[in-house]
């Protein structure tokens, strides 16, 4: 992992493995709240079974991060909970889209 930025939060783009890890951590954060989890499923068109089956797929993980990117309050809250910069989640989304 890269050294932390001045504020203690990473400020470098994640590699593919880090992007996957960040997406999985973000998914865990999303699923910790029933309302937020319901919104994720509704907006992505997935159900819980489909999400479980596709959890390792970069496209699915990208959709998880897109869900956060499209709602700034959740993006900021998730980044804070994970102790990372919000733009690292955005960078992870972009990395998973490659």
DARAWO-V985801 format. One record per pair of residues at least 12 apart in sequence whose C-alpha atoms are under 10 Angstrom apart, sorted by sequence separation. I is the first residue (numbers start at 0). J is the second residue. D is the distance in Angstrom with one decimal. If there is no record, write none. Layout:
{{I | J | D} {I | J | D}}
//
This chain:
{{1 | 13 | 8.9} {73 | 85 | 9.9} {74 | 86 | 9.2} {0 | 13 | 8.6} {26 | 39 | 9.5} {50 | 63 | 9.9} {75 | 88 | 9.7} {0 | 14 | 9.4} {45 | 59 | 9.6} {71 | 85 | 9.1} {74 | 88 | 7.9} {74 | 89 | 9.0} {43 | 59 | 9.0} {0 | 17 | 8.3} {68 | 85 | 8.8} {67 | 85 | 9.6} {68 | 86 | 9.3} {43 | 62 | 7.2} {42 | 62 | 9.6} {43 | 63 | 8.3} {68 | 88 | 7.9} {67 | 88 | 8.4} {68 | 89 | 6.7} {43 | 65 | 9.6} {67 | 89 | 8.8} {39 | 62 | 9.0} {40 | 63 | 9.6} {43 | 66 | 8.0} {65 | 88 | 9.1} {39 | 63 | 7.5} {42 | 66 | 7.8} {64 | 88 | 6.7} {65 | 89 | 8.0} {68 | 92 | 8.6} {64 | 89 | 7.2} {67 | 92 | 9.7} {39 | 65 | 9.9} {40 | 66 | 9.8} {64 | 90 | 9.5} {65 | 91 | 9.9} {39 | 66 | 6.6} {61 | 88 | 9.9} {64 | 91 | 7.7} {65 | 92 | 6.7} {26 | 54 | 9.1} {38 | 66 | 8.9} {39 | 67 | 9.0} {61 | 89 | 9.6} {64 | 92 | 5.6} {65 | 93 | 9.3} {63 | 92 | 8.4} {64 | 93 | 9.2} {61 | 91 | 7.9} {62 | 92 | 8.0} {23 | 54 | 8.0} {60 | 91 | 9.3} {61 | 92 | 5.1} {64 | 95 | 9.3} {22 | 54 | 9.6} {23 | 55 | 8.6} {60 | 92 | 7.8} {61 | 93 | 7.7} {22 | 55 | 9.8} {61 | 94 | 8.5} {62 | 95 | 9.4} {26 | 60 | 8.0} {29 | 63 | 8.6} {58 | 92 | 9.3} {61 | 95 | 5.7} {62 | 96 | 9.4} {19 | 54 | 10.0} {22 | 57 | 9.0} {25 | 60 | 9.2} {57 | 92 | 9.1} {60 | 95 | 7.3} {61 | 96 | 6.5} {19 | 55 | 8.2} {59 | 95 | 9.2} {60 | 96 | 9.3} {19 | 56 | 9.1} {22 | 59 | 9.3} {23 | 60 | 7.2} {26 | 63 | 6.5} {29 | 66 | 9.6} {57 | 94 | 9.2} {58 | 95 | 6.9} {59 | 96 | 10.0} {19 | 57 | 7.3} {22 | 60 | 5.6} {25 | 63 | 7.6} {26 | 64 | 8.1} {29 | 67 | 8.7} {35 | 73 | 8.8} {57 | 95 | 5.5} {58 | 96 | 6.9} {18 | 57 | 9.2} {21 | 60 | 9.2} {22 | 61 | 7.4} {25 | 64 | 7.3} {56 | 95 | 9.3} {57 | 96 | 7.3} {58 | 97 | 9.7} {20 | 60 | 9.6} {22 | 62 | 9.3} {23 | 63 | 8.6} {26 | 66 | 10.0} {57 | 97 | 9.2} {19 | 60 | 7.1} {22 | 63 | 6.8} {23 | 64 | 9.4} {26 | 67 | 9.6} {15 | 57 | 9.5} {18 | 60 | 8.9} {19 | 61 | 8.8} {22 | 64 | 6.3} {25 | 67 | 8.5} {18 | 61 | 9.2} {21 | 64 | 8.9} {22 | 65 | 10.0} {29 | 73 | 8.6} {28 | 73 | 9.8} {18 | 64 | 9.8} {28 | 76 | 9.4} {29 | 77 | 7.9} {25 | 74 | 9.2} {28 | 77 | 6.6} {27 | 77 | 9.9} {28 | 78 | 9.7} {26 | 77 | 9.5} {25 | 77 | 6.6} {28 | 80 | 7.9} {24 | 77 | 9.1} {25 | 78 | 8.3} {28 | 81 | 8.4} {25 | 80 | 9.1} {24 | 80 | 9.8} {25 | 81 | 7.8} {21 | 78 | 9.8} {24 | 81 | 7.6} {21 | 81 | 8.6} {21 | 83 | 9.5} {25 | 88 | 8.4} {21 | 87 | 8.5} {22 | 88 | 7.6} {21 | 88 | 7.0} {18 | 87 | 8.6} {22 | 91 | 7.2} {8 | 78 | 9.6} {17 | 87 | 10.0} {18 | 88 | 7.9} {21 | 91 | 7.0} {22 | 92 | 7.8} {8 | 79 | 9.5} {18 | 89 | 9.6} {20 | 91 | 9.1} {21 | 92 | 9.2} {18 | 90 | 7.8} {19 | 91 | 7.5} {8 | 81 | 9.6} {9 | 82 | 8.5} {10 | 83 | 8.0} {11 | 84 | 9.4} {18 | 91 | 4.4} {19 | 92 | 9.0} {22 | 95 | 9.0} {8 | 82 | 6.3} {9 | 83 | 5.9} {10 | 84 | 6.6} {12 | 86 | 8.6} {13 | 87 | 7.1} {17 | 91 | 7.7} {18 | 92 | 7.2} {7 | 82 | 8.3} {8 | 83 | 5.0} {9 | 84 | 6.4} {10 | 85 | 9.4} {11 | 86 | 9.1} {12 | 87 | 6.2} {13 | 88 | 8.8} {16 | 91 | 9.6} {18 | 93 | 8.9} {19 | 94 | 9.0} {7 | 83 | 8.4} {8 | 84 | 6.0} {9 | 85 | 9.9} {10 | 86 | 7.9} {11 | 87 | 7.1} {12 | 88 | 9.1} {13 | 89 | 9.9} {14 | 90 | 9.4} {15 | 91 | 7.8} {18 | 94 | 6.6} {19 | 95 | 7.4} {6 | 83 | 9.8} {7 | 84 | 9.5} {8 | 85 | 9.8} {9 | 86 | 9.6} {10 | 87 | 6.8} {12 | 89 | 9.2} {13 | 90 | 6.8} {14 | 91 | 7.9} {17 | 94 | 9.5} {18 | 95 | 6.7} {6 | 84 | 9.6} {9 | 87 | 7.6} {12 | 90 | 5.8} {13 | 91 | 6.0} {16 | 94 | 9.7} {4 | 83 | 9.8} {8 | 87 | 9.5} {11 | 90 | 8.7} {12 | 91 | 7.2} {13 | 92 | 9.7} {15 | 94 | 6.4} {16 | 95 | 9.5} {3 | 83 | 9.3} {4 | 84 | 9.5} {13 | 93 | 9.8} {14 | 94 | 7.3} {15 | 95 | 6.9} {12 | 93 | 9.6} {13 | 94 | 7.5} {14 | 95 | 9.3} {12 | 94 | 8.5} {13 | 95 | 10.0} {15 | 97 | 9.4}}
//
